[in-house]
Amino acid sequence: MGLTLKEVEEFKRQCLESLEVEESQRIAERTQDERERRVQPDPAQDDLVREEELKRLKAQVEEQFYKNKGYKRYVDHKGRVLWLTPKEYAFRKKRRSQNQARAGGGPVLRTQVQTLIIYLVIAVVAMAAGVLLTR
């Protein structure tokens, strides 16, 4: 014996009702979880934000302190930030410019000068060979 049309319709209605109840519970749980997440932010994230704000504030206070004392901000060759008196700052700037001038413009300029000298020597040797061959 099979199911009657009335039994089939009743079964479908019950299934739909149970699915509707389950879906509404799932939606309620999801929205509640979302509310809880919004209300209770991640404490680790709060700590990171707090640390960043404290670092930024410390840097501002430090900069203001040294500027009020007349110090100048100087970044050394290792990328460290130093606060120097105007006299120390001028000395380091002067020394840096002298070292750069003494370096001769760096390796690229040296290579270009060496290449130019080699070409000049070759040209002189070629002219001397040409003069000797024409005699």
C-alpha positions as CSV (number, residue, x, y, z in Angstrom):
1,M,0.0,0.0,0.0
2,G,1.3,3.4,-0.8
3,L,0.8,6.8,0.7
4,T,-2.3,8.7,0.0
5,L,-2.2,12.2,-1.5
6,K,-3.3,13.7,1.8
7,E,-0.5,11.9,3.7
8,V,2.1,13.1,1.1
9,E,1.0,16.7,1.4
10,E,1.0,16.5,5.3
11,F,4.5,15.0,5.3
12,K,5.7,17.8,2.9
13,R,4.1,20.4,5.1
14,Q,5.8,19.0,8.3
15,C,9.2,18.8,6.5
16,L,8.9,22.5,5.4
17,E,7.9,23.6,8.9
18,S,10.8,21.8,10.5
19,L,13.2,23.3,7.9
20,E,11.8,26.7,8.5
21,V,12.3,26.3,12.3
22,E,15.9,25.0,11.8
23,E,16.7,27.9,9.4
24,S,15.3,30.5,11.8
25,Q,17.3,29.0,14.6
26,R,20.5,29.0,12.5
27,I,19.9,32.6,11.5
28,A,19.3,33.7,15.1
29,E,22.5,31.9,16.2
30,R,24.5,33.5,13.4
31,T,23.2,37.0,14.2
32,Q,23.9,36.5,17.9
33,D,27.4,35.4,17.2
34,E,28.0,38.4,15.0
35,R,26.7,40.7,17.8
36,E,29.0,39.0,20.3
37,R,31.9,39.5,18.0
38,R,31.1,43.1,17.5
39,V,30.6,43.7,21.2
40,Q,33.7,41.8,22.3
41,P,36.6,42.8,20.1
42,D,39.7,40.7,20.0
43,P,41.9,41.6,23.0
44,A,45.1,40.9,21.1
45,Q,44.1,43.3,18.4
46,D,43.3,46.0,21.0
47,D,46.8,45.5,22.5
48,L,48.4,45.9,19.1
49,V,46.5,49.1,18.4
50,R,47.3,50.4,21.9
51,E,51.0,49.7,21.4
52,E,51.0,51.4,18.1
53,E,49.3,54.5,19.5
54,L,51.8,54.5,22.5
55,K,54.8,54.3,20.1
56,R,53.4,57.1,18.0
57,L,52.7,59.3,21.0
58,K,56.2,58.5,22.5
59,A,57.8,59.6,19.2
60,Q,55.9,62.8,19.1
61,V,56.8,63.7,22.7
62,E,60.4,62.8,22.1
63,E,60.6,64.9,18.9
64,Q,59.0,67.9,20.7
65,F,61.3,67.5,23.6
66,Y,64.5,67.5,21.5
67,K,63.3,70.3,19.2
68,N,62.5,72.5,22.3
69,K,66.1,71.9,23.4
70,G,67.5,72.9,20.0
71,Y,68.6,69.5,18.9
72,K,68.4,68.3,15.3
73,R,67.3,65.0,14.0
74,Y,70.0,63.0,12.2
75,V,69.8,59.6,10.6
76,D,73.1,57.7,10.7
77,H,74.5,55.2,8.2
78,K,72.6,52.3,10.0
79,G,69.2,54.1,9.8
80,R,69.1,54.9,13.5
81,V,67.6,58.3,14.4
82,L,69.8,60.4,16.6
83,W,69.2,63.8,18.1
84,L,72.3,65.9,18.0
85,T,73.3,69.4,19.1
86,P,73.6,71.9,16.3
87,K,77.4,71.7,16.6
88,E,77.5,67.9,16.4
89,Y,75.0,68.0,13.5
90,A,77.1,70.4,11.5
91,F,80.2,68.3,12.2
92,R,78.6,65.1,11.0
93,K,77.1,66.8,7.9
94,K,80.5,68.2,7.0
95,R,82.3,64.9,7.5
96,R,79.7,63.1,5.4
97,S,80.1,65.5,2.5
98,Q,83.9,65.3,2.7
99,N,83.7,61.5,2.7
100,Q,81.4,61.5,-0.3
101,A,83.7,64.0,-2.2
102,R,86.8,61.9,-1.3
103,A,85.1,58.8,-2.7
104,G,85.4,60.3,-6.2
105,G,81.8,59.9,-7.2
106,G,81.5,56.2,-6.6
107,P,82.4,53.1,-8.6
108,V,80.3,54.1,-11.7
109,L,82.4,57.2,-12.3
110,R,85.6,55.4,-11.7
111,T,84.7,52.8,-14.2
112,Q,83.8,55.4,-16.8
113,V,87.1,57.2,-16.2
114,Q,89.0,54.0,-16.6
115,T,87.2,53.2,-19.8
116,L,88.0,56.6,-21.2
117,I,91.7,56.3,-20.4
118,I,91.9,52.9,-22.0
119,Y,90.3,54.3,-25.2
120,L,92.7,57.2,-25.2
121,V,95.7,54.8,-24.9
122,I,94.4,52.7,-27.8
123,A,93.9,55.8,-29.9
124,V,97.4,57.0,-29.2
125,V,98.9,53.5,-30.0
126,A,96.9,53.4,-33.2
127,M,98.1,56.8,-34.3
128,A,101.7,55.9,-33.5
129,A,101.3,52.6,-35.5
130,G,99.8,54.6,-38.4
131,V,102.7,57.1,-38.4
132,L,105.3,54.3,-38.4
133,L,103.5,52.4,-41.2
134,T,103.3,55.4,-43.5
135,R,107.1,56.1,-43.3
